[in-house]
Structures are given as C-alpha cells and as structure tokens.
Amino acid sequence: MPEVEDLAFKIIAAFEDEYFLIAKRNAFNAVFNKYLSLVDPQGAMDPYDASVELGYSHRAEFNEMIKELKEQSLIS
C-alpha cells in the first residue's frame, strides 16, 4: 500500500515544515496523540513509522487522522 507511506511522508514533511510555529506544532501533536497512540501508546516510535503502522493496522482511524489534519489546514 504505497498510498499509506506517501500520506505518512506528506504528514511528517508538513509537521517538520511547521515545527517552529508553536500553534501548528501543538495542533499536530494533539492529532498525533489522539491517533498514533493506538499503535504506539508509549510514544516511542518515530511519527512516520507510527503513521505507517496506523495506516496498515487501523485504516479507518488513519483516514480520520488525514481528514482532521486537512480540516485544520495542516496538510493539503
């Protein structure tokens, strides 16, 4: 499923681009905490790896995460 990896890369690239804008970083972190905790409850994984894992093991939640990131204009 290359689509999962492509979307995960897009998310992380946007996160890194906006990292120094505190409001955007906090918005990303809130979404990550909500969704990525399903596959990484301790927060030990790299966000890209956790996003890919979420896409493969919890596709509905992955799609919801994408939707939420778009609604908040964090990704296009």
PDB file of N, H, CA, C and O in Angstrom:
ATOM      1  N   MET A   1       0.823  -1.175   0.000  1.00  0.00           N
ATOM      2  CA  MET A   1       0.000   0.000   0.000  1.00  0.00           C
ATOM      3  C   MET A   1       0.878   1.254   0.000  1.00  0.00           C
ATOM      4  O   MET A   1       1.037   1.895   1.039  1.00  0.00           O
ATOM      5  N   PRO A   2       1.428   1.595  -1.112  1.00  0.00           N
ATOM      6  CA  PRO A   2       2.289   2.785  -1.153  1.00  0.00           C
ATOM      7  C   PRO A   2       1.553   4.066  -0.779  1.00  0.00           C
ATOM      8  O   PRO A   2       2.178   5.045  -0.371  1.00  0.00           O
ATOM      9  N   GLU A   3       0.230   4.065  -0.915  1.00  0.00           N
ATOM     10  H   GLU A   3      -0.278   3.270  -1.247  1.00  0.00           H
ATOM     11  CA  GLU A   3      -0.544   5.255  -0.554  1.00  0.00           C
ATOM     12  C   GLU A   3      -0.346   5.602   0.923  1.00  0.00           C
ATOM     13  O   GLU A   3      -0.235   6.779   1.268  1.00  0.00           O
ATOM     14  N   VAL A   4      -0.302   4.610   1.783  1.00  0.00           N
ATOM     15  H   VAL A   4      -0.392   3.654   1.502  1.00  0.00           H
ATOM     16  CA  VAL A   4      -0.108   4.845   3.214  1.00  0.00           C
ATOM     17  C   VAL A   4       1.240   5.515   3.450  1.00  0.00           C
ATOM     18  O   VAL A   4       1.329   6.507   4.174  1.00  0.00           O
ATOM     19  N   GLU A   5       2.285   4.973   2.838  1.00  0.00           N
ATOM     20  H   GLU A   5       2.212   4.167   2.250  1.00  0.00           H
ATOM     21  CA  GLU A   5       3.615   5.561   3.019  1.00  0.00           C
ATOM     22  C   GLU A   5       3.680   6.978   2.460  1.00  0.00           C
ATOM     23  O   GLU A   5       4.293   7.857   3.066  1.00  0.00           O
ATOM     24  N   ASP A   6       3.051   7.205   1.305  1.00  0.00           N
ATOM     25  H   ASP A   6       2.554   6.491   0.813  1.00  0.00           H
ATOM     26  CA  ASP A   6       3.047   8.542   0.704  1.00  0.00           C
ATOM     27  C   ASP A   6       2.339   9.551   1.605  1.00  0.00           C
ATOM     28  O   ASP A   6       2.832  10.659   1.815  1.00  0.00           O
ATOM     29  N   LEU A   7       1.189   9.163   2.130  1.00  0.00           N
ATOM     30  H   LEU A   7       0.788   8.263   1.959  1.00  0.00           H
ATOM     31  CA  LEU A   7       0.452  10.065   3.021  1.00  0.00           C
ATOM     32  C   LEU A   7       1.208  10.296   4.327  1.00  0.00           C
ATOM     33  O   LEU A   7       1.237  11.416   4.837  1.00  0.00           O
ATOM     34  N   ALA A   8       1.818   9.249   4.869  1.00  0.00           N
ATOM     35  H   ALA A   8       1.795   8.339   4.455  1.00  0.00           H
ATOM     36  CA  ALA A   8       2.607   9.397   6.091  1.00  0.00           C
ATOM     37  C   ALA A   8       3.777  10.347   5.859  1.00  0.00           C
ATOM     38  O   ALA A   8       4.084  11.181   6.712  1.00  0.00           O
ATOM     39  N   PHE A   9       4.425  10.221   4.712  1.00  0.00           N
ATOM     40  H   PHE A   9       4.176   9.545   4.020  1.00  0.00           H
ATOM     41  CA  PHE A   9       5.531  11.127   4.394  1.00  0.00           C
ATOM     42  C   PHE A   9       5.031  12.563   4.276  1.00  0.00           C
ATOM     43  O   PHE A   9       5.683  13.489   4.758  1.00  0.00           O
ATOM     44  N   LYS A  10       3.889  12.747   3.644  1.00  0.00           N
ATOM     45  H   LYS A  10       3.360  11.994   3.252  1.00  0.00           H
ATOM     46  CA  LYS A  10       3.303  14.082   3.481  1.00  0.00           C
ATOM     47  C   LYS A  10       3.001  14.701   4.846  1.00  0.00           C
ATOM     48  O   LYS A  10       3.257  15.885   5.065  1.00  0.00           O
ATOM     49  N   ILE A  11       2.462  13.905   5.753  1.00  0.00           N
ATOM     50  H   ILE A  11       2.254  12.943   5.575  1.00  0.00           H
ATOM     51  CA  ILE A  11       2.145  14.384   7.100  1.00  0.00           C
ATOM     52  C   ILE A  11       3.409  14.825   7.826  1.00  0.00           C
ATOM     53  O   ILE A  11       3.461  15.916   8.393  1.00  0.00           O
ATOM     54  N   ILE A  12       4.418  13.976   7.804  1.00  0.00           N
ATOM     55  H   ILE A  12       4.376  13.090   7.344  1.00  0.00           H
ATOM     56  CA  ILE A  12       5.646  14.275   8.542  1.00  0.00           C
ATOM     57  C   ILE A  12       6.396  15.442   7.917  1.00  0.00           C
ATOM     58  O   ILE A  12       6.983  16.252   8.634  1.00  0.00           O
ATOM     59  N   ALA A  13       6.385  15.541   6.612  1.00  0.00           N
ATOM     60  H   ALA A  13       5.908  14.884   6.029  1.00  0.00           H
ATOM     61  CA  ALA A  13       7.029  16.682   5.951  1.00  0.00           C
ATOM     62  C   ALA A  13       6.343  17.987   6.357  1.00  0.00           C
ATOM     63  O   ALA A  13       7.013  18.983   6.630  1.00  0.00           O
ATOM     64  N   ALA A  14       5.017  17.981   6.398  1.00  0.00           N
ATOM     65  H   ALA A  14       4.473  17.171   6.177  1.00  0.00           H
ATOM     66  CA  ALA A  14       4.282  19.174   6.816  1.00  0.00           C
ATOM     67  C   ALA A  14       4.575  19.500   8.279  1.00  0.00           C
ATOM     68  O   ALA A  14       4.752  20.664   8.638  1.00  0.00           O
ATOM     69  N   PHE A  15       4.625  18.474   9.116  1.00  0.00           N
ATOM     70  H   PHE A  15       4.481  17.529   8.824  1.00  0.00           H
ATOM     71  CA  PHE A  15       4.942  18.669  10.534  1.00  0.00           C
ATOM     72  C   PHE A  15       6.315  19.310  10.691  1.00  0.00           C
ATOM     73  O   PHE A  15       6.476  20.256  11.462  1.00  0.00           O
ATOM     74  N   GLU A  16       7.293  18.804   9.972  1.00  0.00           N
ATOM     75  H   GLU A  16       7.162  18.036   9.346  1.00  0.00           H
ATOM     76  CA  GLU A  16       8.640  19.358  10.063  1.00  0.00           C
ATOM     77  C   GLU A  16       8.693  20.785   9.527  1.00  0.00           C
ATOM     78  O   GLU A  16       9.414  21.621  10.071  1.00  0.00           O
ATOM     79  N   ASP A  17       7.941  21.074   8.470  1.00  0.00           N
ATOM     80  H   ASP A  17       7.355  20.395   8.028  1.00  0.00           H
ATOM     81  CA  ASP A  17       7.913  22.429   7.909  1.00  0.00           C
ATOM     82  C   ASP A  17       7.310  23.433   8.893  1.00  0.00           C
ATOM     83  O   ASP A  17       7.735  24.587   8.942  1.00  0.00           O
ATOM     84  N   GLU A  18       6.333  23.001   9.666  1.00  0.00           N
ATOM     85  H   GLU A  18       5.988  22.063   9.626  1.00  0.00           H
ATOM     86  CA  GLU A  18       5.610  23.891  10.579  1.00  0.00           C
ATOM     87  C   GLU A  18       6.085  23.771  12.026  1.00  0.00           C
ATOM     88  O   GLU A  18       5.485  24.375  12.915  1.00  0.00           O
ATOM     89  N   TYR A  19       7.126  23.020  12.277  1.00  0.00           N
ATOM     90  H   TYR A  19       7.614  22.530  11.555  1.00  0.00           H
ATOM     91  CA  TYR A  19       7.557  22.702  13.636  1.00  0.00           C
ATOM     92  C   TYR A  19       7.811  23.942  14.492  1.00  0.00           C
ATOM     93  O   TYR A  19       7.493  23.940  15.681  1.00  0.00           O
ATOM     94  N   PHE A  20       8.367  24.982  13.918  1.00  0.00           N
ATOM     95  H   PHE A  20       8.626  24.983  12.952  1.00  0.00           H
ATOM     96  CA  PHE A  20       8.740  26.153  14.707  1.00  0.00           C
ATOM     97  C   PHE A  20       7.591  27.131  14.916  1.00  0.00           C
ATOM     98  O   PHE A  20       7.756  28.140  15.601  1.00  0.00           O
ATOM     99  N   LEU A  21       6.441  26.847  14.341  1.00  0.00           N
ATOM    100  H   LEU A  21       6.306  26.027  13.784  1.00  0.00           H
ATOM    101  CA  LEU A  21       5.235  27.628  14.615  1.00  0.00           C
ATOM    102  C   LEU A  21       4.484  26.892  15.729  1.00  0.00           C
ATOM    103  O   LEU A  21       3.855  25.860  15.495  1.00  0.00           O
ATOM    104  N   ILE A  22       4.562  27.434  16.926  1.00  0.00           N
ATOM    105  H   ILE A  22       5.074  28.272  17.116  1.00  0.00           H
ATOM    106  CA  ILE A  22       4.081  26.750  18.120  1.00  0.00           C
ATOM    107  C   ILE A  22       2.631  26.282  17.973  1.00  0.00           C
ATOM    108  O   ILE A  22       2.316  25.148  18.333  1.00  0.00           O
ATOM    109  N   ALA A  23       1.764  27.115  17.464  1.00  0.00           N
ATOM    110  H   ALA A  23       2.020  28.037  17.172  1.00  0.00           H
ATOM    111  CA  ALA A  23       0.344  26.740  17.344  1.00  0.00           C
ATOM    112  C   ALA A  23       0.170  25.545  16.415  1.00  0.00           C
ATOM    113  O   ALA A  23      -0.600  24.632  16.711  1.00  0.00           O
ATOM    114  N   LYS A  24       0.882  25.549  15.295  1.00  0.00           N
ATOM    115  H   LYS A  24       1.508  26.290  15.054  1.00  0.00           H
ATOM    116  CA  LYS A  24       0.777  24.432  14.350  1.00  0.00           C
ATOM    117  C   LYS A  24       1.395  23.169  14.942  1.00  0.00           C
ATOM    118  O   LYS A  24       0.835  22.081  14.804  1.00  0.00           O
ATOM    119  N   ARG A  25       2.545  23.309  15.599  1.00  0.00           N
ATOM    120  H   ARG A  25       3.000  24.193  15.711  1.00  0.00           H
ATOM    121  CA  ARG A  25       3.184  22.150  16.224  1.00  0.00           C
ATOM    122  C   ARG A  25       2.250  21.530  17.262  1.00  0.00           C
ATOM    123  O   ARG A  25       2.106  20.309  17.330  1.00  0.00           O
ATOM    124  N   ASN A  26       1.620  22.382  18.066  1.00  0.00           N
ATOM    125  H   ASN A  26       1.737  23.373  18.011  1.00  0.00           H
ATOM    126  CA  ASN A  26       0.696  21.878  19.084  1.00  0.00           C
ATOM    127  C   ASN A  26      -0.510  21.190  18.450  1.00  0.00           C
ATOM    128  O   ASN A  26      -0.998  20.187  18.971  1.00  0.00           O
ATOM    129  N   ALA A  27      -0.991  21.723  17.332  1.00  0.00           N
ATOM    130  H   ALA A  27      -0.595  22.538  16.909  1.00  0.00           H
ATOM    131  CA  ALA A  27      -2.120  21.098  16.628  1.00  0.00           C
ATOM    132  C   ALA A  27      -1.717  19.728  16.097  1.00  0.00           C
ATOM    133  O   ALA A  27      -2.467  18.763  16.242  1.00  0.00           O
ATOM    134  N   PHE A  28      -0.541  19.634  15.484  1.00  0.00           N
ATOM    135  H   PHE A  28       0.068  20.417  15.365  1.00  0.00           H
ATOM    136  CA  PHE A  28      -0.048  18.337  15.021  1.00  0.00           C
ATOM    137  C   PHE A  28       0.082  17.369  16.186  1.00  0.00           C
ATOM    138  O   PHE A  28      -0.368  16.226  16.102  1.00  0.00           O
ATOM    139  N   ASN A  29       0.691  17.821  17.266  1.00  0.00           N
ATOM    140  H   ASN A  29       1.057  18.749  17.334  1.00  0.00           H
ATOM    141  CA  ASN A  29       0.899  16.942  18.421  1.00  0.00           C
ATOM    142  C   ASN A  29      -0.418  16.447  19.001  1.00  0.00           C
ATOM    143  O   ASN A  29      -0.508  15.296  19.429  1.00  0.00           O
ATOM    144  N   ALA A  30      -1.432  17.290  19.022  1.00  0.00           N
ATOM    145  H   ALA A  30      -1.359  18.225  18.674  1.00  0.00           H
ATOM    146  CA  ALA A  30      -2.743  16.870  19.522  1.00  0.00           C
ATOM    147  C   ALA A  30      -3.325  15.764  18.641  1.00  0.00           C
ATOM    148  O   ALA A  30      -3.865  14.778  19.142  1.00  0.00           O
ATOM    149  N   VAL A  31      -3.208  15.939  17.324  1.00  0.00           N
ATOM    150  H   VAL A  31      -2.769  16.739  16.916  1.00  0.00           H
ATOM    151  CA  VAL A  31      -3.709  14.911  16.404  1.00  0.00           C
ATOM    152  C   VAL A  31      -2.885  13.633  16.547  1.00  0.00           C
ATOM    153  O   VAL A  31      -3.441  12.536  16.590  1.00  0.00           O
ATOM    154  N   PHE A  32      -1.564  13.773  16.619  1.00  0.00           N
ATOM    155  H   PHE A  32      -1.112  14.665  16.584  1.00  0.00           H
ATOM    156  CA  PHE A  32      -0.704  12.599  16.789  1.00  0.00           C
ATOM    157  C   PHE A  32      -1.055  11.857  18.080  1.00  0.00           C
ATOM    158  O   PHE A  32      -1.162  10.630  18.081  1.00  0.00           O
ATOM    159  N   ASN A  33      -1.232  12.589  19.167  1.00  0.00           N
ATOM    160  H   ASN A  33      -1.145  13.585  19.166  1.00  0.00           H
ATOM    161  CA  ASN A  33      -1.561  11.949  20.446  1.00  0.00           C
ATOM    162  C   ASN A  33      -2.880  11.195  20.355  1.00  0.00           C
ATOM    163  O   ASN A  33      -3.026  10.112  20.923  1.00  0.00           O
ATOM    164  N   LYS A  34      -3.814  11.759  19.655  1.00  0.00           N
ATOM    165  H   LYS A  34      -3.695  12.638  19.193  1.00  0.00           H
ATOM    166  CA  LYS A  34      -5.140  11.143  19.525  1.00  0.00           C
ATOM    167  C   LYS A  34      -5.092   9.853  18.714  1.00  0.00           C
ATOM    168  O   LYS A  34      -5.689   8.850  19.106  1.00  0.00           O
ATOM    169  N   TYR A  35      -4.389   9.873  17.594  1.00  0.00           N
ATOM    170  H   TYR A  35      -3.904  10.688  17.276  1.00  0.00           H
ATOM    171  CA  TYR A  35      -4.434   8.743  16.668  1.00  0.00           C
ATOM    172  C   TYR A  35      -3.239   7.796  16.784  1.00  0.00           C
ATOM    173  O   TYR A  35      -3.416   6.578  16.764  1.00  0.00           O
ATOM    174  N   LEU A  36      -2.051   8.328  16.903  1.00  0.00           N
ATOM    175  H   LEU A  36      -1.907   9.317  16.920  1.00  0.00           H
ATOM    176  CA  LEU A  36      -0.868   7.468  16.893  1.00  0.00           C
ATOM    177  C   LEU A  36      -0.736   6.663  18.173  1.00  0.00           C
ATOM    178  O   LEU A  36      -0.025   5.658  18.204  1.00  0.00           O
ATOM    179  N   SER A  37      -1.411   7.094  19.229  1.00  0.00           N
ATOM    180  H   SER A  37      -1.988   7.910  19.204  1.00  0.00           H
ATOM    181  CA  SER A  37      -1.371   6.323  20.474  1.00  0.00           C
ATOM    182  C   SER A  37      -2.035   4.954  20.318  1.00  0.00           C
ATOM    183  O   SER A  37      -1.813   4.062  21.136  1.00  0.00           O
ATOM    184  N   LEU A  38      -2.844   4.785  19.279  1.00  0.00           N
ATOM    185  H   LEU A  38      -3.025   5.510  18.614  1.00  0.00           H
ATOM    186  CA  LEU A  38      -3.450   3.475  19.020  1.00  0.00           C
ATOM    187  C   LEU A  38      -2.395   2.417  18.697  1.00  0.00           C
ATOM    188  O   LEU A  38      -2.557   1.245  19.040  1.00  0.00           O
ATOM    189  N   VAL A  39      -1.317   2.837  18.038  1.00  0.00           N
ATOM    190  H   VAL A  39      -1.186   3.788  17.760  1.00  0.00           H
ATOM    191  CA  VAL A  39      -0.270   1.886  17.650  1.00  0.00           C
ATOM    192  C   VAL A  39       1.012   2.072  18.454  1.00  0.00           C
ATOM    193  O   VAL A  39       1.888   1.207  18.435  1.00  0.00           O
ATOM    194  N   ASP A  40       1.125   3.187  19.155  1.00  0.00           N
ATOM    195  H   ASP A  40       0.413   3.889  19.171  1.00  0.00           H
ATOM    196  CA  ASP A  40       2.334   3.489  19.911  1.00  0.00           C
ATOM    197  C   ASP A  40       1.960   4.190  21.222  1.00  0.00           C
ATOM    198  O   ASP A  40       2.201   5.387  21.374  1.00  0.00           O
ATOM    199  N   PRO A  41       1.376   3.453  22.161  1.00  0.00           N
ATOM    200  CA  PRO A  41       0.896   4.092  23.393  1.00  0.00           C
ATOM    201  C   PRO A  41       1.991   4.768  24.223  1.00  0.00           C
ATOM    202  O   PRO A  41       1.709   5.719  24.951  1.00  0.00           O
ATOM    203  N   GLN A  42       3.214   4.299  24.126  1.00  0.00           N
ATOM    204  H   GLN A  42       3.443   3.526  23.535  1.00  0.00           H
ATOM    205  CA  GLN A  42       4.305   4.907  24.888  1.00  0.00           C
ATOM    206  C   GLN A  42       4.943   6.090  24.155  1.00  0.00           C
ATOM    207  O   GLN A  42       5.742   6.813  24.751  1.00  0.00           O
ATOM    208  N   GLY A  43       4.616   6.301  22.901  1.00  0.00           N
ATOM    209  H   GLY A  43       3.967   5.714  22.418  1.00  0.00           H
ATOM    210  CA  GLY A  43       5.200   7.394  22.136  1.00  0.00           C
ATOM    211  C   GLY A  43       6.664   7.175  21.812  1.00  0.00           C
ATOM    212  O   GLY A  43       7.424   8.134  21.687  1.00  0.00           O
ATOM    213  N   ALA A  44       7.065   5.923  21.675  1.00  0.00           N
ATOM    214  H   ALA A  44       6.447   5.143  21.777  1.00  0.00           H
ATOM    215  CA  ALA A  44       8.474   5.594  21.430  1.00  0.00           C
ATOM    216  C   ALA A  44       8.829   5.552  19.947  1.00  0.00           C
ATOM    217  O   ALA A  44      10.000   5.663  19.584  1.00  0.00           O
ATOM    218  N   MET A  45       7.830   5.393  19.098  1.00  0.00           N
ATOM    219  H   MET A  45       6.878   5.303  19.393  1.00  0.00           H
ATOM    220  CA  MET A  45       8.095   5.257  17.662  1.00  0.00           C
ATOM    221  C   MET A  45       8.279   6.626  17.007  1.00  0.00           C
ATOM    222  O   MET A  45       7.776   7.641  17.488  1.00  0.00           O
ATOM    223  N   ASP A  46       9.004   6.620  15.915  1.00  0.00           N
ATOM    224  H   ASP A  46       9.414   5.796  15.524  1.00  0.00           H
ATOM    225  CA  ASP A  46       9.097   7.791  15.063  1.00  0.00           C
ATOM    226  C   ASP A  46       7.692   8.067  14.512  1.00  0.00           C
ATOM    227  O   ASP A  46       6.988   7.121  14.157  1.00  0.00           O
ATOM    228  N   PRO A  47       7.264   9.336  14.432  1.00  0.00           N
ATOM    229  CA  PRO A  47       5.914   9.628  13.935  1.00  0.00           C
ATOM    230  C   PRO A  47       5.623   9.060  12.541  1.00  0.00           C
ATOM    231  O   PRO A  47       4.496   8.655  12.259  1.00  0.00           O
ATOM    232  N   TYR A  48       6.631   9.031  11.677  1.00  0.00           N
ATOM    233  H   TYR A  48       7.547   9.360  11.906  1.00  0.00           H
ATOM    234  CA  TYR A  48       6.417   8.436  10.346  1.00  0.00           C
ATOM    235  C   TYR A  48       6.090   6.954  10.478  1.00  0.00           C
ATOM    236  O   TYR A  48       5.121   6.473   9.892  1.00  0.00           O
ATOM    237  N   ASP A  49       6.894   6.236  11.243  1.00  0.00           N
ATOM    238  H   ASP A  49       7.682   6.626  11.720  1.00  0.00           H
ATOM    239  CA  ASP A  49       6.672   4.794  11.422  1.00  0.00           C
ATOM    240  C   ASP A  49       5.327   4.522  12.084  1.00  0.00           C
ATOM    241  O   ASP A  49       4.621   3.589  11.700  1.00  0.00           O
ATOM    242  N   ALA A  50       4.973   5.328  13.071  1.00  0.00           N
ATOM    243  H   ALA A  50       5.546   6.085  13.383  1.00  0.00           H
ATOM    244  CA  ALA A  50       3.687   5.152  13.734  1.00  0.00           C
ATOM    245  C   ALA A  50       2.535   5.438  12.775  1.00  0.00           C
ATOM    246  O   ALA A  50       1.512   4.754  12.810  1.00  0.00           O
ATOM    247  N   SER A  51       2.699   6.447  11.920  1.00  0.00           N
ATOM    248  H   SER A  51       3.530   7.002  11.892  1.00  0.00           H
ATOM    249  CA  SER A  51       1.663   6.763  10.934  1.00  0.00           C
ATOM    250  C   SER A  51       1.479   5.617   9.946  1.00  0.00           C
ATOM    251  O   SER A  51       0.351   5.263   9.603  1.00  0.00           O
ATOM    252  N   VAL A  52       2.579   5.040   9.494  1.00  0.00           N
ATOM    253  H   VAL A  52       3.496   5.327   9.773  1.00  0.00           H
ATOM    254  CA  VAL A  52       2.504   3.909   8.567  1.00  0.00           C
ATOM    255  C   VAL A  52       1.833   2.724   9.256  1.00  0.00           C
ATOM    256  O   VAL A  52       0.962   2.076   8.675  1.00  0.00           O
ATOM    257  N   GLU A  53       2.234   2.445  10.483  1.00  0.00           N
ATOM    258  H   GLU A  53       2.941   2.972  10.955  1.00  0.00           H
ATOM    259  CA  GLU A  53       1.627   1.341  11.235  1.00  0.00           C
ATOM    260  C   GLU A  53       0.131   1.574  11.418  1.00  0.00           C
ATOM    261  O   GLU A  53      -0.666   0.646  11.276  1.00  0.00           O
ATOM    262  N   LEU A  54      -0.251   2.804  11.732  1.00  0.00           N
ATOM    263  H   LEU A  54       0.395   3.558  11.848  1.00  0.00           H
ATOM    264  CA  LEU A  54      -1.664   3.131  11.878  1.00  0.00           C
ATOM    265  C   LEU A  54      -2.407   2.882  10.564  1.00  0.00           C
ATOM    266  O   LEU A  54      -3.509   2.334  10.563  1.00  0.00           O
ATOM    267  N   GLY A  55      -1.803   3.285   9.455  1.00  0.00           N
ATOM    268  H   GLY A  55      -0.908   3.731   9.456  1.00  0.00           H
ATOM    269  CA  GLY A  55      -2.431   3.086   8.148  1.00  0.00           C
ATOM    270  C   GLY A  55      -2.659   1.634   7.814  1.00  0.00           C
ATOM    271  O   GLY A  55      -3.664   1.286   7.194  1.00  0.00           O
ATOM    272  N   TYR A  56      -1.741   0.787   8.214  1.00  0.00           N
ATOM    273  H   TYR A  56      -0.925   1.070   8.717  1.00  0.00           H
ATOM    274  CA  TYR A  56      -1.875  -0.646   7.919  1.00  0.00           C
ATOM    275  C   TYR A  56      -2.782  -1.385   8.906  1.00  0.00           C
ATOM    276  O   TYR A  56      -3.512  -2.297   8.517  1.00  0.00           O
ATOM    277  N   SER A  57      -2.735  -0.996  10.169  1.00  0.00           N
ATOM    278  H   SER A  57      -2.142  -0.256  10.485  1.00  0.00           H
ATOM    279  CA  SER A  57      -3.478  -1.772  11.164  1.00  0.00           C
ATOM    280  C   SER A  57      -4.820  -1.157  11.563  1.00  0.00           C
ATOM    281  O   SER A  57      -5.691  -1.851  12.085  1.00  0.00           O
ATOM    282  N   HIS A  58      -4.984   0.123  11.322  1.00  0.00           N
ATOM    283  H   HIS A  58      -4.276   0.687  10.897  1.00  0.00           H
ATOM    284  CA  HIS A  58      -6.226   0.826  11.684  1.00  0.00           C
ATOM    285  C   HIS A  58      -6.557   1.830  10.580  1.00  0.00           C
ATOM    286  O   HIS A  58      -6.468   3.040  10.785  1.00  0.00           O
ATOM    287  N   ARG A  59      -6.934   1.324   9.422  1.00  0.00           N
ATOM    288  H   ARG A  59      -7.006   0.340   9.256  1.00  0.00           H
ATOM    289  CA  ARG A  59      -7.115   2.197   8.264  1.00  0.00           C
ATOM    290  C   ARG A  59      -8.208   3.251   8.473  1.00  0.00           C
ATOM    291  O   ARG A  59      -8.053   4.388   8.028  1.00  0.00           O
ATOM    292  N   ALA A  60      -9.289   2.900   9.130  1.00  0.00           N
ATOM    293  H   ALA A  60      -9.415   1.976   9.491  1.00  0.00           H
ATOM    294  CA  ALA A  60     -10.362   3.874   9.350  1.00  0.00           C
ATOM    295  C   ALA A  60      -9.862   5.049  10.197  1.00  0.00           C
ATOM    296  O   ALA A  60     -10.176   6.203   9.903  1.00  0.00           O
ATOM    297  N   GLU A  61      -9.095   4.761  11.232  1.00  0.00           N
ATOM    298  H   GLU A  61      -8.840   3.824  11.470  1.00  0.00           H
ATOM    299  CA  GLU A  61      -8.553   5.814  12.079  1.00  0.00           C
ATOM    300  C   GLU A  61      -7.497   6.631  11.334  1.00  0.00           C
ATOM    301  O   GLU A  61      -7.400   7.844  11.522  1.00  0.00           O
ATOM    302  N   PHE A  62      -6.714   5.972  10.495  1.00  0.00           N
ATOM    303  H   PHE A  62      -6.793   4.987  10.342  1.00  0.00           H
ATOM    304  CA  PHE A  62      -5.738   6.677   9.665  1.00  0.00           C
ATOM    305  C   PHE A  62      -6.464   7.673   8.770  1.00  0.00           C
ATOM    306  O   PHE A  62      -6.053   8.828   8.658  1.00  0.00           O
ATOM    307  N   ASN A  63      -7.538   7.227   8.137  1.00  0.00           N
ATOM    308  H   ASN A  63      -7.871   6.288   8.228  1.00  0.00           H
ATOM    309  CA  ASN A  63      -8.318   8.117   7.269  1.00  0.00           C
ATOM    310  C   ASN A  63      -8.914   9.273   8.066  1.00  0.00           C
ATOM    311  O   ASN A  63      -8.971  10.399   7.572  1.00  0.00           O
ATOM    312  N   GLU A  64      -9.354   9.009   9.283  1.00  0.00           N
ATOM    313  H   GLU A  64      -9.307   8.094   9.684  1.00  0.00           H
ATOM    314  CA  GLU A  64      -9.876  10.074  10.137  1.00  0.00           C
ATOM    315  C   GLU A  64      -8.774  11.072  10.493  1.00  0.00           C
ATOM    316  O   GLU A  64      -9.015  12.279  10.532  1.00  0.00           O
ATOM    317  N   MET A  65      -7.567  10.567  10.751  1.00  0.00           N
ATOM    318  H   MET A  65      -7.372   9.587  10.719  1.00  0.00           H
ATOM    319  CA  MET A  65      -6.449  11.452  11.056  1.00  0.00           C
ATOM    320  C   MET A  65      -6.158  12.358   9.862  1.00  0.00           C
ATOM    321  O   MET A  65      -5.943  13.558  10.033  1.00  0.00           O
ATOM    322  N   ILE A  66      -6.151  11.795   8.665  1.00  0.00           N
ATOM    323  H   ILE A  66      -6.326  10.820   8.527  1.00  0.00           H
ATOM    324  CA  ILE A  66      -5.919  12.589   7.458  1.00  0.00           C
ATOM    325  C   ILE A  66      -6.995  13.663   7.336  1.00  0.00           C
ATOM    326  O   ILE A  66      -6.696  14.827   7.066  1.00  0.00           O
ATOM    327  N   LYS A  67      -8.237  13.266   7.535  1.00  0.00           N
ATOM    328  H   LYS A  67      -8.479  12.321   7.754  1.00  0.00           H
ATOM    329  CA  LYS A  67      -9.361  14.197   7.440  1.00  0.00           C
ATOM    330  C   LYS A  67      -9.200  15.342   8.444  1.00  0.00           C
ATOM    331  O   LYS A  67      -9.392  16.509   8.102  1.00  0.00           O
ATOM    332  N   GLU A  68      -8.848  14.999   9.675  1.00  0.00           N
ATOM    333  H   GLU A  68      -8.692  14.052   9.953  1.00  0.00           H
ATOM    334  CA  GLU A  68      -8.685  16.020  10.703  1.00  0.00           C
ATOM    335  C   GLU A  68      -7.523  16.966  10.386  1.00  0.00           C
ATOM    336  O   GLU A  68      -7.628  18.174  10.599  1.00  0.00           O
ATOM    337  N   LEU A  69      -6.429  16.423   9.884  1.00  0.00           N
ATOM    338  H   LEU A  69      -6.343  15.442   9.710  1.00  0.00           H
ATOM    339  CA  LEU A  69      -5.293  17.273   9.512  1.00  0.00           C
ATOM    340  C   LEU A  69      -5.666  18.225   8.374  1.00  0.00           C
ATOM    341  O   LEU A  69      -5.236  19.379   8.361  1.00  0.00           O
ATOM    342  N   LYS A  70      -6.458  17.746   7.429  1.00  0.00           N
ATOM    343  H   LYS A  70      -6.807  16.809   7.439  1.00  0.00           H
ATOM    344  CA  LYS A  70      -6.910  18.609   6.330  1.00  0.00           C
ATOM    345  C   LYS A  70      -7.872  19.681   6.836  1.00  0.00           C
ATOM    346  O   LYS A  70      -7.769  20.842   6.441  1.00  0.00           O
ATOM    347  N   GLU A  71      -8.803  19.300   7.702  1.00  0.00           N
ATOM    348  H   GLU A  71      -8.887  18.357   8.023  1.00  0.00           H
ATOM    349  CA  GLU A  71      -9.767  20.261   8.239  1.00  0.00           C
ATOM    350  C   GLU A  71      -9.076  21.381   9.009  1.00  0.00           C
ATOM    351  O   GLU A  71      -9.560  22.513   9.024  1.00  0.00           O
ATOM    352  N   GLN A  72      -7.954  21.074   9.646  1.00  0.00           N
ATOM    353  H   GLN A  72      -7.561  20.154   9.633  1.00  0.00           H
ATOM    354  CA  GLN A  72      -7.201  22.081  10.387  1.00  0.00           C
ATOM    355  C   GLN A  72      -6.164  22.787   9.513  1.00  0.00           C
ATOM    356  O   GLN A  72      -5.356  23.575  10.004  1.00  0.00           O
ATOM    357  N   SER A  73      -6.198  22.494   8.211  1.00  0.00           N
ATOM    358  H   SER A  73      -6.854  21.853   7.811  1.00  0.00           H
ATOM    359  CA  SER A  73      -5.265  23.087   7.243  1.00  0.00           C
ATOM    360  C   SER A  73      -3.808  22.814   7.592  1.00  0.00           C
ATOM    361  O   SER A  73      -2.933  23.647   7.353  1.00  0.00           O
ATOM    362  N   LEU A  74      -3.558  21.635   8.161  1.00  0.00           N
ATOM    363  H   LEU A  74      -4.269  20.959   8.355  1.00  0.00           H
ATOM    364  CA  LEU A  74      -2.186  21.245   8.476  1.00  0.00           C
ATOM    365  C   LEU A  74      -1.536  20.523   7.312  1.00  0.00           C
ATOM    366  O   LEU A  74      -0.314  20.543   7.163  1.00  0.00           O
ATOM    367  N   ILE A  75      -2.358  19.883   6.482  1.00  0.00           N
ATOM    368  H   ILE A  75      -3.351  19.867   6.602  1.00  0.00           H
ATOM    369  CA  ILE A  75      -1.901  19.300   5.221  1.00  0.00           C
ATOM    370  C   ILE A  75      -2.931  19.656   4.156  1.00  0.00           C
ATOM    371  O   ILE A  75      -4.066  20.026   4.459  1.00  0.00           O
ATOM    372  N   SER A  76      -2.504  19.535   2.898  1.00  0.00           N
ATOM    373  H   SER A  76      -1.583  19.235   2.652  1.00  0.00           H
ATOM    374  CA  SER A  76      -3.452  19.846   1.818  1.00  0.00           C
ATOM    375  C   SER A  76      -3.899  18.585   1.114  1.00  0.00           C
ATOM    376  O   SER A  76      -4.696  18.650   0.178  1.00  0.00           O
TER     377      SER A  76
END
